[in-house]
Amino acid sequence: MTNPIEQYIRDIISSLTCSPMEKQEIADEMRDHLYTSYEMLLADGYKEQEAAQIAIRSFGESKHMKAGFQQVVDPLYGWLRKLAWIGFWLYSFVVVWKLLIERMINRVLHYTHGLGNRPYIFTKYGFNEYNGFFDFSAWEMNVNFIPLKTIVFYTSAQHVNTDIAINNLMGNFILLLPLGLLLPFLFKRFQKLTSITTLAFAASAIIEVVQFMLQIGMADIDDILLNTVGAVIGFYSYKMIIWMLSLRTSSKDRKYSID
């Protein structure tokens, strides 16, 4: 049976951003206090499981203890997390606005002014000859399932405007980079590369499908690949920041006490 006290300690320690030595010091301090309380409760007649749960509850809720210890280890991390929340909401608003809302408004305005076309959908017959979502010519011109096809086209075709190629490739690369950087600060589940990669791929695929279905953009597997690579780079940027924080904290001789 899992020891609830050790599980409680591991849960708190694993979330802290600090050096291994500092984690060990905090874990030792926690064990001293928790097991002292646990032994006293056993002496008072409590059963083992009940004594462990009471000792844990009296020590403090896991979420609050994590925040408190992290603040002791390095107050800068707390500020970075607050900035990450602000950045995340601003980033989410900008992405939704630029990729969906602004394009929908632009499309409505085209109809309002009697232009009658779809500025984001191409067919071999031109803008106006588009018969809806199941128009094969629209799929032919606006959907790409072949990996690297668009990337190779932009990087090798001499007749393509360089600014357009750079904007398309770099724009898709940068699009989800903030996602890979910010989410690990906010949620423990995204502190793994596999979680970030899976989320970025899924989010990018949804964006591509929604854009095409709403007739406000193309659907391209290369966009998904570039978005995902950008998120991975963002994740490693987060890792670099955490590594720098651990170097910063490990250079200080700190002692931790629990009142």
Secondary structure, DSSP 8 states (H G I E B T S, - for coil): ---HHHHHHHHHHHT--S-HHHHHHHHHHHHHHHHHHHHHHHHTT--HHHHHHHHHHHH--HHHHHHHHHHHH-HHHHHHHHHHHHHHHHHHHHHHIIIIIHHHHHHHHHHHTT----TT---TT-SS----TT-HHHHHHHEE-STTHHHHHHHH-TTS-HHHHHHHHHHHHHHTHHHHHHHHHH-GGGSSHHHHHHHHHHHHHHHHHHHHHTTSS-EEHHHHHHHHHHHHHHHHHHHHHHHHHHHHHHTS-------
